[in-house]
Amino acid sequence: MSTPADLGVAMSTPAPIVTRPDRGTDDKIFRGVVRAAGFGALVLLFLIGLFLFLRGWPALRLMGWHFFTTSGFRTLGAHPQFGVAAALYGTVVVAAVALVVGVPVALGTAIFLSEYAPVRMRSSLIAVVDLAAAIPSIIYGLWGFFELQPNVTGITTWMSHHLSFIPIFKVVSYPTNASLFIAGLVVGLMIVPIVASISREVFSLAPPGEREAALALGASRWQMIRSVVLPFGRGGVIGAIMLGMGRALEETIAVTIILGGGLIISPHILQHGGSTISQTIAINFFSGGRIGTEALLMCGFVLFVLTLVVNLVASAIVNRSRSGSGIEL
Amino acid sequence: MTVLESPERPEGKAPTQPQPPREPVTPRRLPAPLRPRNFGWADAGLLGACALSSLALVWVVFYQLTLLSGGFGFLLCWYVCFMVFYWAANSKVIERQVATDRMVAVLVLTAAAILVGLVIFIVLWVTFKAIPHIHWGALFTKDQKRLVPSDPHVLSNVGVLHAIVGTLEQVGLAAIIGVPVAIATAVFLNEVGGKGTRMVRTVVTAMSGTPSIVAGVFIYAILIINHVLSFSGFAASLALFIMLLPSVTRTTEEVLRVVPSGLREASLALGAPQWRTVWSVVLPTARSGLTTAIVLGIARIVGETAPLLFTAFGSQVLNLNAFSGAQGALPLVVYHDVQQAQAVFIALAFEAAFVLMWLVLILFIIARILGRTRAKKDRGFALRIFERSLVPTRMASSEPEAESFTSYAEGISLQPGDLH
């Protein structure tokens, strides 16, 4: 028997296997850098809230608690009077109209895409829905101003004539364009893709065994959806709706193009006038002097806290639900 | 045997009483099974009949009997009338449950048709409103310096070059800063983990809901108001970075999660440190998903207007320097020009909107193609990543790992000597 050494093949002893008892320095650096990036996001969010509050604090100190109850934006002159009340009201009204208009369309689209659509068309339709989410909001604003508003004014005028027994549909001063209602319609269209995408994902997670059991028991398709898919998806859908609400609260540009302004609190959503927080900031930022800018920074802080709370609540609701365990917000 | 004898009986059977004659009995049948999901010619005929009759009714009532007007209102009334007729017809002719089922099918189809129709309409509308006014030679090569509204040939002297350059620079800078940070955050959340993971994940979720105008106003409040920066493209990039970070982080985390853990474990077993594992195994495996996530994140921030309002501020002339001086951007041109009264400004706004929208569309199509070519074997994977990038959710289903293992593994050839 000849060993490799006899044959003249040079052999060295194999290198000893090095096991790492703990992480090497390079790994420590890596983990440190990556952890810094992660906590950097935390610091950034905290900084945003902090700076908005700090820079807006002089305005809040000037008005005190009346900041939340006053409307109007008279910041120049001897007795400044400004407050976030009307803008906050407008923001909430626009978001409410957007939800009322957008959520049914979104849920219908989601049910269609997950249950009714032919399989071959499904991915193309999903692509169109995602495209709708990607279209810039300013394009929606343009369309809403030039195309939707002239066509919907007829309907809103009709509503103000014939449905005026409902107090919010009464109109005291015409015309009915540039109203919170029309802004709500456009924002509603913008939140449909968001709510529809999440809802569709949630509905597609419904267990096929339960679906087939319902169908086998003789249920029609709608009965199957109502008894299996919708109850399963309830948590995810609520989370989706809250995400859509967060999006509607923060929408700036489409609302700015449509609304004309007018910081009043009025229940007549069909008539012109009204503003939202983001729109007020966008329009008035440089026109109010130093106090004006500070007041708007404080308004921005209010909006920031509002959307933060909505997003966190949405995340909490979804994570606790049955469908939410498969989809995390 | 006589005629009077009883018919033959088997032997040994006692004669029974003669039985009274019975009525002929038809065997009992269950009613014909109702198949509610069938939609045959009769049902299609019912649908058509309801549509026509509701159209006729609304035609008469709408224009003749009431003072309503407008095609939109007519369509709305026709739709409502059709639904009522359809429900009544189905519940009378067939059955109430089938009627409800078909009503819901019509409603759901309407909702999807509204969304898809409106989106396609918006895209075509912007295109067809912009194209008549575009002078193709000037659109990409001129800015708004020579804008004289009284000049009849003004549209051939103005373009959106300044806006395109501004958008590209601002988005480019935001991506250069933002993509590494986002990938690092996603690596932290998925690979490194540890104590702060849930908090950072919540923070990223919260940050994805930050209003875009708040991002712009924050950069103004922290950097511009004390003159650390002036109105510049770079300030706008910082604001866009705040919008880019959460979306790319979440999508990248999804993509990294789908990478099979077997690959990581193999790499670690071969002695590679964790950073090497991430750099050489995990990230290249997820390359197509990463690219898709990045392209989609960029597509989202290209259209953002509000963060640019107080950071880049907008300009009418070309400004190539992103670090000093106000810079224009496509959304800003649209926003500022659409508020002017003169037709030339409106035309210019539509031109910029046209360029912006098709830029977003092209990025979108690129992302879709990228997502598709890699995951030919796993279509579901590409679709999931693509959807979730545009919408802030994550899915933690365990199936993708099994499906995509083969497609990943076939693309990787790892030699033992690679990692040392």
Chai-1 contact restraints between the chains, C-beta under 6 A:
chainA,res_idxA,chainB,res_idxB,connection_type,confidence,min_distance_angstrom,max_distance_angstrom,comment,restraint_id
A,G24,B,P273,contact,1.0,0.0,6.0,A-B,restraint_1
A,D26,B,P273,contact,1.0,0.0,6.0,A-B,restraint_2
A,D26,B,W275,contact,1.0,0.0,6.0,A-B,restraint_3
A,D27,B,P273,contact,1.0,0.0,6.0,A-B,restraint_4
A,D27,B,Q274,contact,1.0,0.0,6.0,A-B,restraint_5
A,D27,B,W275,contact,1.0,0.0,6.0,A-B,restraint_6
A,F30,B,W275,contact,1.0,0.0,6.0,A-B,restraint_7
A,R31,B,V192,contact,1.0,0.0,6.0,A-B,restraint_8
A,V34,B,A184,contact,1.0,0.0,6.0,A-B,restraint_9
A,V34,B,V187,contact,1.0,0.0,6.0,A-B,restraint_10
A,V34,B,F188,contact,1.0,0.0,6.0,A-B,restraint_11
A,V34,B,V192,contact,1.0,0.0,6.0,A-B,restraint_12
A,R35,B,F188,contact,1.0,0.0,6.0,A-B,restraint_13
A,A37,B,V181,contact,1.0,0.0,6.0,A-B,restraint_14
A,A37,B,A184,contact,1.0,0.0,6.0,A-B,restraint_15
A,A37,B,T185,contact,1.0,0.0,6.0,A-B,restraint_16
A,G38,B,T185,contact,1.0,0.0,6.0,A-B,restraint_17
A,G38,B,F188,contact,1.0,0.0,6.0,A-B,restraint_18
A,G38,B,V200,contact,1.0,0.0,6.0,A-B,restraint_19
A,A41,B,T185,contact,1.0,0.0,6.0,A-B,restraint_20
A,A41,B,V203,contact,1.0,0.0,6.0,A-B,restraint_21
A,A41,B,V204,contact,1.0,0.0,6.0,A-B,restraint_22
A,L42,B,V200,contact,1.0,0.0,6.0,A-B,restraint_23
A,L42,B,V203,contact,1.0,0.0,6.0,A-B,restraint_24
A,L45,B,V203,contact,1.0,0.0,6.0,A-B,restraint_25
A,L45,B,M207,contact,1.0,0.0,6.0,A-B,restraint_26
A,I48,B,F218,contact,1.0,0.0,6.0,A-B,restraint_27
A,F51,B,A221,contact,1.0,0.0,6.0,A-B,restraint_28
A,F51,B,I222,contact,1.0,0.0,6.0,A-B,restraint_29
A,R55,B,A221,contact,1.0,0.0,6.0,A-B,restraint_30
A,V105,B,A111,contact,1.0,0.0,6.0,A-B,restraint_31
A,V105,B,I114,contact,1.0,0.0,6.0,A-B,restraint_32
A,G108,B,L107,contact,1.0,0.0,6.0,A-B,restraint_33
A,G108,B,V108,contact,1.0,0.0,6.0,A-B,restraint_34
A,G108,B,A111,contact,1.0,0.0,6.0,A-B,restraint_35
A,T109,B,A111,contact,1.0,0.0,6.0,A-B,restraint_36
A,T109,B,A112,contact,1.0,0.0,6.0,A-B,restraint_37
A,T109,B,L115,contact,1.0,0.0,6.0,A-B,restraint_38
A,I111,B,V108,contact,1.0,0.0,6.0,A-B,restraint_39
A,F112,B,V108,contact,1.0,0.0,6.0,A-B,restraint_40
A,F112,B,A112,contact,1.0,0.0,6.0,A-B,restraint_41
A,Y116,B,V108,contact,1.0,0.0,6.0,A-B,restraint_42
A,V128,B,V116,contact,1.0,0.0,6.0,A-B,restraint_43
A,V128,B,V119,contact,1.0,0.0,6.0,A-B,restraint_44
A,D130,B,E387,contact,1.0,0.0,6.0,A-B,restraint_45
A,D130,B,L390,contact,1.0,0.0,6.0,A-B,restraint_46
A,L131,B,F364,contact,1.0,0.0,6.0,A-B,restraint_47
A,A132,B,V119,contact,1.0,0.0,6.0,A-B,restraint_48
A,A133,B,L390,contact,1.0,0.0,6.0,A-B,restraint_49
A,A134,B,A299,contact,1.0,0.0,6.0,A-B,restraint_50
A,A134,B,V360,contact,1.0,0.0,6.0,A-B,restraint_51
A,A134,B,F364,contact,1.0,0.0,6.0,A-B,restraint_52
A,A134,B,L390,contact,1.0,0.0,6.0,A-B,restraint_53
A,P136,B,G303,contact,1.0,0.0,6.0,A-B,restraint_54
A,I138,B,T305,contact,1.0,0.0,6.0,A-B,restraint_55
A,I138,B,P331,contact,1.0,0.0,6.0,A-B,restraint_56
A,I138,B,V334,contact,1.0,0.0,6.0,A-B,restraint_57
A,I139,B,A353,contact,1.0,0.0,6.0,A-B,restraint_58
A,I139,B,M357,contact,1.0,0.0,6.0,A-B,restraint_59
A,L142,B,A353,contact,1.0,0.0,6.0,A-B,restraint_60
A,W143,B,I122,contact,1.0,0.0,6.0,A-B,restraint_61
A,N151,B,F72,contact,1.0,0.0,6.0,A-B,restraint_62
A,G154,B,G70,contact,1.0,0.0,6.0,A-B,restraint_63
A,V192,B,L115,contact,1.0,0.0,6.0,A-B,restraint_64
A,I194,B,V391,contact,1.0,0.0,6.0,A-B,restraint_65
A,S197,B,E387,contact,1.0,0.0,6.0,A-B,restraint_66
A,S197,B,V391,contact,1.0,0.0,6.0,A-B,restraint_67
A,I198,B,V391,contact,1.0,0.0,6.0,A-B,restraint_68
A,I198,B,T393,contact,1.0,0.0,6.0,A-B,restraint_69
A,S220,B,P36,contact,1.0,0.0,6.0,A-B,restraint_70
A,S220,B,Q97,contact,1.0,0.0,6.0,A-B,restraint_71
A,S220,B,D101,contact,1.0,0.0,6.0,A-B,restraint_72
A,R221,B,D101,contact,1.0,0.0,6.0,A-B,restraint_73
A,W222,B,D101,contact,1.0,0.0,6.0,A-B,restraint_74
A,W222,B,V104,contact,1.0,0.0,6.0,A-B,restraint_75
A,G246,B,G209,contact,1.0,0.0,6.0,A-B,restraint_76
A,E250,B,P211,contact,1.0,0.0,6.0,A-B,restraint_77
A,T252,B,I213,contact,1.0,0.0,6.0,A-B,restraint_78
A,T252,B,A306,contact,1.0,0.0,6.0,A-B,restraint_79
A,I253,B,T305,contact,1.0,0.0,6.0,A-B,restraint_80
A,I253,B,A306,contact,1.0,0.0,6.0,A-B,restraint_81
A,S278,B,I213,contact,1.0,0.0,6.0,A-B,restraint_82
A,I281,B,I213,contact,1.0,0.0,6.0,A-B,restraint_83
A,L297,B,A221,contact,1.0,0.0,6.0,A-B,restraint_84
A,G300,B,V214,contact,1.0,0.0,6.0,A-B,restraint_85
A,G300,B,V217,contact,1.0,0.0,6.0,A-B,restraint_86
A,L303,B,P211,contact,1.0,0.0,6.0,A-B,restraint_87
A,F304,B,V214,contact,1.0,0.0,6.0,A-B,restraint_88
A,T307,B,G209,contact,1.0,0.0,6.0,A-B,restraint_89
A,T307,B,P211,contact,1.0,0.0,6.0,A-B,restraint_90
A,L308,B,A206,contact,1.0,0.0,6.0,A-B,restraint_91
A,N311,B,A206,contact,1.0,0.0,6.0,A-B,restraint_92
A,N311,B,G209,contact,1.0,0.0,6.0,A-B,restraint_93
A,S315,B,T205,contact,1.0,0.0,6.0,A-B,restraint_94
A,G326,B,S397,contact,1.0,0.0,6.0,A-B,restraint_95
A,I327,B,T393,contact,1.0,0.0,6.0,A-B,restraint_96
A,I327,B,M395,contact,1.0,0.0,6.0,A-B,restraint_97
A,E328,B,R394,contact,1.0,0.0,6.0,A-B,restraint_98
A,E328,B,A396,contact,1.0,0.0,6.0,A-B,restraint_99
A,L329,B,T393,contact,1.0,0.0,6.0,A-B,restraint_100
